[in-house]
Amino acid sequence: MTAKTCLVTGASSGIGRATARELRRAGHTVYGAARRVRRMDDIRAAGGHALETDARNEEDLDRVVATVLDDQQRTDVLVNNAGTVLHGAVEDVPLDRARDQLEFNLSAPARLTQLVLPHMREQRSGTIVNVSSIDGEIALPLGAWYYASKHALEALSDTLRMEAARFGVGVVIIQPGIIKTEFEDRTTAQLREMSGRDAYREMAEAMARRGKTGLSEGSDPGVVAETIRQVVESDHPDTRYAVGWLDEELLRLNRSLRDREFDEMATRSVGWGHL
């Protein structure tokens, strides 16, 4: 196996951290990027690199890619994993918060792609891995802007895959199911902050109560990291990988049920009863 130079965003926790460690364990050159650089000490201890990066700051993104290229003279893999989540009813969420969600989950991956793609085209090889979610296909109540960002990321990836293929660059979408990470830690507070009053308070409180106990089940981030490593090391990876607890089940329901049937199931699943 040929070692590859990999840039992984959101590498201070969860899927990103597990991915950086898995790729480094497999012998690849790994650069982890995140705001909380001290939480990447284990990546450095394993021989990787930790770069302090704010995904909302375009200058930071430029600097990170330049650092990798200066050090290694190439970038073989970009794992766009960094993301954040925003909960609240469409009617309640201020548009500046919605724009920030789209900036973090969509614009930052797009900018990093723009930065690495010219070099991948020049070397006639490379892989861009965009970590979406099963929520890139489905949607549930009180999370519209997160779902919109992941739906958009998948559309961007599909178009990019067709554009980049002729240059030897592959684009792969990862769709994690329910994963045990810190990602949902702010869910309860956000629901009550955004929609805990007025028209949507009943739904928000039902979801907040369910979220307060945390996920009773879910896959370890390592299962996603292993899948990403397999993608990185494959000569001909698939275009999409659903991985993690309830991934295939929820996607199958969304693809097979009529819209109103799925709506009914979704609202009941979050504890809000019948429509």
Long-range contacts (C-beta under 8 A, 24 or more apart in sequence): 1-26, 1-27, 1-233, 3-27, 3-28, 3-29, 4-28, 4-29, 4-76, 4-77, 4-232, 5-29, 5-31, 5-68, 5-72, 5-74, 5-75, 5-76, 5-77, 6-30, 6-31, 6-76, 6-77, 6-78, 6-79, 6-232, 7-31, 7-33, 7-64, 7-65, 7-68, 7-75, 7-77, 7-78, 7-79, 7-112, 7-116, 8-32, 8-33, 8-79, 8-81, 9-33, 9-34, 9-53, 9-55, 9-79, 9-80, 9-81, 9-82, 9-108, 9-109, 9-112, 10-34, 10-55, 10-81, 10-82, 10-83, 11-40, 11-43, 11-50, 11-81, 12-36, 12-37, 12-39, 12-40, 13-39, 13-181, 13-182, 14-179, 14-181, 14-182, 14-183, 14-221, 15-81, 15-131, 15-176, 15-179, 15-181, 15-221, 15-224, 15-225, 16-79, 16-81, 16-82, 16-131, 17-42, 17-43, 17-221, 18-220, 18-221, 18-222, 18-224, 18-225, 19-79, 19-81, 19-221, 19-224, 19-225, 19-228, 19-229, 20-48, 21-46, 21-48, 21-225, 22-222, 22-225, 22-226, 22-228, 22-229, 23-77, 23-225, 23-228, 23-229, 23-232, 24-48, 26-229, 26-233, 28-77, 28-232, 29-72, 31-64, 31-67, 31-68, 33-64, 33-82, 34-82, 55-82, 55-104, 55-108, 56-100, 56-103, 56-104, 56-108, 58-111, 61-108, 61-111, 61-112, 61-115, 62-115, 64-112, 65-112, 65-115, 65-116, 69-119, 74-119, 74-123, 75-116, 75-119, 75-120, 75-126, 76-120, 76-125, 76-126, 76-127, 77-126, 77-127, 77-128, 77-129, 77-232, 78-112, 78-113, 78-116, 78-126, 78-127, 78-128, 78-129, 79-129, 79-131, 79-228, 80-108, 80-109, 80-112, 80-113, 80-128, 80-129, 80-130, 80-131, 80-153, 81-129, 81-131, 82-108, 82-109, 83-131, 83-149, 83-183, 85-143, 85-146, 85-183, 85-184, 85-186, 85-187, 85-190, 86-143, 86-145, 86-146, 86-190, 87-142, 87-143, 87-146, 87-186, 87-187, 87-190, 87-191, 87-194, 87-195, 87-207, 88-142, 88-190, 88-191, 88-193, 88-194, 88-195, 88-204, 89-141, 89-142, 89-144, 89-194, 89-195, 89-199, 89-200, 89-203, 89-204, 90-144, 90-145, 91-199, 91-200, 92-194, 92-195, 92-198, 92-200, 93-144, 93-145, 93-194, 97-145, 98-145, 101-145, 101-146, 101-149, 102-145, 102-148, 102-149, 102-152, 104-149, 105-146, 105-149, 105-150, 105-153, 106-149, 106-152, 106-153, 106-156, 109-153, 109-156, 110-156, 113-160, 117-164, 117-169, 120-164, 120-167, 120-168, 120-169, 121-164, 121-167, 121-168, 121-169, 124-167, 124-168, 125-168, 125-169, 126-168, 126-169, 126-170, 127-169, 127-170, 127-171, 127-172, 127-231, 127-232, 127-237, 128-157, 128-160, 128-164, 128-169, 128-170, 128-171, 128-172, 129-172, 129-174, 129-228, 129-231, 129-232, 130-154, 130-156, 130-157, 130-171, 130-172, 130-173, 130-174, 131-174, 131-176, 131-224, 131-228, 132-157, 132-173, 132-174, 132-175, 133-175, 133-176, 134-175, 134-176, 134-177, 134-242, 134-246, 134-247, 134-250, 134-251, 136-173, 136-175, 137-175, 137-251, 137-254, 137-255, 138-250, 138-251, 138-254, 138-262, 138-266, 139-266, 140-266, 140-269, 140-270, 141-203, 141-207, 141-266, 141-267, 141-270, 141-272, 142-191, 142-194, 142-195, 142-200, 142-203, 142-204, 142-207, 142-270, 161-239, 170-237, 171-239, 172-231, 172-237, 172-238, 172-239, 172-240, 172-241, 173-239, 173-240, 173-241, 174-224, 174-227, 174-228, 174-231, 174-240, 174-241, 174-243, 175-240, 175-241, 175-242, 175-243, 175-247, 175-251, 176-219, 176-224, 176-243, 176-244, 176-247, 177-219, 177-242, 177-243, 177-244, 177-245, 177-246, 177-247, 177-248, 177-250, 178-215, 178-217, 178-218, 178-219, 178-244, 178-245, 178-246, 178-247, 179-218, 179-219, 179-220, 179-221, 179-223, 179-224, 179-244, 179-245, 180-215, 180-218, 180-219, 180-220, 180-221, 181-221, 184-211, 184-214, 184-215, 187-211, 188-212, 202-272, 203-267, 203-270, 203-272, 206-270, 206-271, 206-272, 207-270, 207-271, 207-272, 209-271, 210-270, 210-271, 217-245, 218-244, 218-245, 219-243, 219-244, 219-245
